[in-house]
Amino acid sequence: MLSFSIKNKLVSLLQIIFVGCWFSCETRLQEEVKIYDNDFSQSDLSNFESGRLFDFNGDTVLGYFHNEEILLNLPDLPAHNAIKVTIDLLLHDSWDGNPDNIGGPDFWYMQLNGQEVLRTTFSNSPCESTYCLYQSYPDNYPRFYEPKTAAESSDLPGRCQYQNSLGWTSRYQITKIISHSASNLEIVCGDELKQENAAGPVCDESWSIARIQVSTMTLN
């Protein structure tokens, strides 16, 4: 069985091929230019709306957020006809995934220039044979996968409710490629979290971003 890291690389390759077929099924990648790479170690929040920083597990990250939306605007892009965005996402504490009840579903979404490229759920909950809170990632909602499916790392400590326990923050690397030729790019990330059973919702569930990378692509 393929590891999830290998699987994710294959998915990225298939995304490139799929984007190429929007132009021609003979399309090839001619050029890729990285135009943005921010791991927030320099505390750079240029071009962000509603951005803020905090320290998590020894690193400076963008966040934390709860029922909020952030926007990154990148102007003056070089000529291109596709765009690739990679986000390293951190999901903190007790995300409950798909169930439609007092604790969920717990949604996270990403939009590129107004186009929603991902709307999914995540779960950090333990999964037993008799009880499992499934998530939709790596697909859009509604799908059913075990908690932490496709996570790059799942053994990080929680941020708040489970800050002293390992396994309560999961890290995902999410890559999306779309047809795009505009001179600017707006990246919107947000969530819709539900914790009617939690005394402190922000401590119960939150998210942050460890890194954002953006490349323009020329396909011909």
C-alpha positions as CSV (number, residue, x, y, z in Angstrom):
1,M,0.0,0.0,0.0
2,L,1.3,3.5,-0.9
3,S,2.2,5.8,2.0
4,F,0.2,8.9,2.3
5,S,3.2,11.1,1.5
6,I,3.7,9.2,-1.8
7,K,0.0,9.3,-2.4
8,N,-0.1,13.1,-2.0
9,K,2.8,13.5,-4.5
10,L,0.9,11.4,-7.0
11,V,-2.3,13.5,-6.4
12,S,-0.3,16.7,-7.0
13,L,1.0,15.2,-10.3
14,L,-2.5,14.2,-11.3
15,Q,-3.7,17.8,-10.5
16,I,-1.0,19.1,-12.9
17,I,-2.1,16.7,-15.6
18,F,-5.8,17.6,-15.1
19,V,-5.1,21.3,-15.2
20,G,-3.2,20.8,-18.4
21,C,-6.2,19.1,-20.0
22,W,-8.2,22.2,-19.5
23,F,-5.9,23.6,-22.3
24,S,-5.0,20.5,-24.2
25,C,-4.4,16.9,-23.2
26,E,-0.9,17.4,-24.8
27,T,-0.2,20.2,-22.4
28,R,3.2,20.3,-20.6
29,L,4.5,22.3,-17.8
30,Q,6.8,25.0,-19.3
31,E,7.6,27.1,-16.3
32,E,6.9,27.2,-12.5
33,V,7.8,30.3,-10.5
34,K,7.5,30.4,-6.7
35,I,6.2,33.8,-6.0
36,Y,5.4,33.4,-2.3
37,D,6.8,31.3,0.6
38,N,6.1,32.2,4.2
39,D,6.6,30.0,7.2
40,F,6.0,33.0,9.5
41,S,9.4,32.7,11.2
42,Q,10.0,36.4,10.3
43,S,6.6,37.5,11.6
44,D,5.7,38.7,8.1
45,L,2.0,39.5,7.8
46,S,2.3,41.7,4.7
47,N,-0.8,41.4,2.5
48,F,-2.9,39.6,5.1
49,E,-6.3,40.6,6.3
50,S,-7.2,39.4,9.8
51,G,-3.8,37.7,10.2
52,R,-2.1,37.2,13.6
53,L,0.7,35.1,15.0
54,F,1.3,32.9,18.0
55,D,3.8,30.3,19.2
56,F,2.9,26.7,18.8
57,N,5.3,23.9,19.8
58,G,8.3,26.2,19.5
59,D,7.4,27.7,16.1
60,T,5.7,30.9,15.0
61,V,2.5,30.1,13.1
62,L,-0.4,32.0,11.6
63,G,-3.3,31.8,14.0
64,Y,-5.0,30.6,16.0
65,F,-8.5,30.9,14.5
66,H,-12.0,29.7,15.4
67,N,-15.1,30.5,13.3
68,E,-13.0,33.1,11.4
69,E,-11.8,33.8,7.9
70,I,-8.4,35.1,6.7
71,L,-7.4,36.6,3.4
72,L,-4.0,36.8,1.7
73,N,-3.8,39.1,-1.4
74,L,-0.9,38.7,-3.7
75,P,-0.7,41.4,-6.4
76,D,1.5,41.9,-9.5
77,L,1.9,38.2,-10.5
78,P,4.1,37.3,-13.5
79,A,2.4,36.1,-16.6
80,H,1.0,32.6,-16.2
81,N,-2.1,30.4,-16.9
82,A,-2.3,28.3,-13.7
83,I,-1.6,28.7,-10.0
84,K,-0.5,26.3,-7.3
85,V,-1.1,26.9,-3.6
86,T,0.2,24.7,-0.9
87,I,-0.9,25.2,2.8
88,D,0.5,23.5,5.8
89,L,-2.6,23.4,8.0
90,L,-2.6,22.6,11.8
91,L,-5.9,21.4,13.4
92,H,-5.9,21.8,17.1
93,D,-7.7,19.8,19.8
94,S,-11.1,18.1,19.4
95,W,-12.2,18.4,15.8
96,D,-15.2,16.2,15.4
97,G,-15.4,15.6,11.6
98,N,-18.7,14.8,9.9
99,P,-21.4,14.1,12.5
100,D,-24.3,16.5,12.3
101,N,-25.1,17.0,16.0
102,I,-24.2,19.4,18.9
103,G,-20.5,18.9,18.1
104,G,-20.3,19.1,14.4
105,P,-19.9,18.9,11.5
106,D,-16.5,20.8,11.7
107,F,-15.8,22.4,8.4
108,W,-12.6,24.0,6.9
109,Y,-12.5,25.6,3.5
110,M,-10.2,27.3,1.0
111,Q,-11.1,29.7,-1.8
112,L,-8.8,31.0,-4.6
113,N,-10.1,34.2,-6.3
114,G,-13.6,33.4,-5.1
115,Q,-13.5,29.8,-6.3
116,E,-14.0,27.3,-3.5
117,V,-11.4,24.6,-4.1
118,L,-11.9,22.7,-0.8
119,R,-14.7,22.4,1.6
120,T,-14.1,19.5,4.0
121,T,-14.2,18.3,7.5
122,F,-11.4,17.0,9.9
123,S,-11.5,14.8,12.9
124,N,-8.9,14.5,15.7
125,S,-11.0,12.1,17.7
126,P,-10.0,8.6,18.6
127,C,-11.5,5.9,16.3
128,E,-12.6,2.6,17.8
129,S,-14.5,-0.3,16.3
130,T,-17.7,0.8,18.2
131,Y,-17.3,4.6,17.9
132,C,-15.6,6.7,15.2
133,L,-16.1,10.3,14.2
134,Y,-15.2,10.2,10.5
135,Q,-13.8,13.1,8.4
136,S,-14.2,14.0,4.8
137,Y,-10.6,15.0,4.0
138,P,-8.8,14.3,1.7
139,D,-12.0,14.8,-0.3
140,N,-14.7,17.4,-0.2
141,Y,-17.6,16.9,2.2
142,P,-19.4,14.5,2.5
143,R,-17.1,11.6,2.4
144,F,-16.1,9.1,5.1
145,Y,-12.5,8.5,6.2
146,E,-11.0,7.7,9.5
147,P,-9.7,10.6,11.7
148,K,-6.3,12.0,10.6
149,T,-6.4,10.3,7.2
150,A,-3.6,11.8,5.0
151,A,-2.1,13.8,7.8
152,E,1.6,14.6,7.5
153,S,1.9,14.4,11.3
154,S,-0.7,13.4,13.9
155,D,1.4,13.2,17.1
156,L,1.6,16.9,18.0
157,P,0.3,18.3,21.3
158,G,-3.0,20.1,21.5
159,R,-3.1,23.9,21.6
160,C,-5.4,24.4,24.5
161,Q,-7.8,21.8,25.8
162,Y,-5.2,19.0,25.2
163,Q,-2.1,21.1,25.3
164,N,-0.3,18.6,27.6
165,S,-1.3,15.6,25.5
166,L,0.3,14.3,22.2
167,G,-1.9,13.4,19.3
168,W,-4.3,16.4,19.5
169,T,-2.9,18.5,16.7
170,S,-2.8,17.1,13.2
171,R,-0.7,18.7,10.4
172,Y,-1.8,18.4,6.8
173,Q,-0.1,19.7,3.6
174,I,-2.9,20.7,1.2
175,T,-2.0,21.5,-2.5
176,K,-4.5,22.9,-5.0
177,I,-3.9,23.8,-8.6
178,I,-6.3,25.9,-10.7
179,S,-6.5,27.6,-14.1
180,H,-5.6,31.2,-13.4
181,S,-4.2,34.1,-15.4
182,A,-5.2,37.2,-13.4
183,S,-2.5,39.6,-12.1
184,N,-3.6,39.1,-8.5
185,L,-4.6,36.2,-6.3
186,E,-6.8,36.2,-3.3
187,I,-6.5,33.2,-0.9
188,V,-9.2,32.8,1.6
189,C,-9.2,30.2,4.4
190,G,-11.9,29.8,7.0
191,D,-13.9,27.5,9.1
192,E,-17.3,26.7,10.4
193,L,-16.9,25.0,13.8
194,K,-19.7,23.8,16.0
195,Q,-19.4,23.0,19.7
196,E,-22.7,23.5,21.4
197,N,-21.5,21.0,24.1
198,A,-18.3,22.9,25.0
199,A,-17.9,25.4,27.8
200,G,-15.0,27.1,25.9
201,P,-15.4,26.6,22.2
202,V,-12.2,28.4,21.2
203,C,-10.2,26.1,23.5
204,D,-12.1,23.1,22.3
205,E,-11.3,23.5,18.5
206,S,-9.1,25.9,16.5
207,W,-6.7,25.9,13.6
208,S,-3.5,27.6,12.4
209,I,-1.2,27.7,9.3
210,A,2.5,26.8,9.6
211,R,3.4,27.7,6.0
212,I,1.9,29.0,2.7
213,Q,3.6,28.5,-0.7
214,V,2.4,29.9,-4.0
215,S,3.7,29.3,-7.5
216,T,2.6,30.6,-10.9
217,M,2.7,28.0,-13.6
218,T,2.8,28.2,-17.4
219,L,1.4,25.3,-19.3
220,N,1.5,24.9,-23.1
